[in-house]
Amino acid sequence: MFSGTPARRPSAPSFHHLSADTGKGELAAVGTGNPIDTDSFASKTRRAYRGRSTAIVRPGAAGTAPAAGTITVEARAPGLVGATLIMHVVAAP
């Protein structure tokens, strides 16, 4: 769960790089909310829209069942301090 206020800088660099790591999940898609953006959702690098990017994280890998553990999501952009978010995955009963 994210707690706090996300930072937004409309003047931020135009490309953001997002990644998910640890094998307990994957970066399923990256978007920006820009209605005219035609870049692939599968790309880990996106042009920011009004200083924002959105990462969709899926527990487990495509075609596998989620397992308990943690997923580390990182976001970076040139000229800005990077951010890391740790998500906890709970296995279904």
Secondary structure by P-SEA (a helix, b strand, c coil): ccccbbbbbcccccbbbbbcccccccccccccccccccccccccbbbbcccbbbbbbbcccccccccbbbbbbbbbcccbbbbbbbbbbbccc
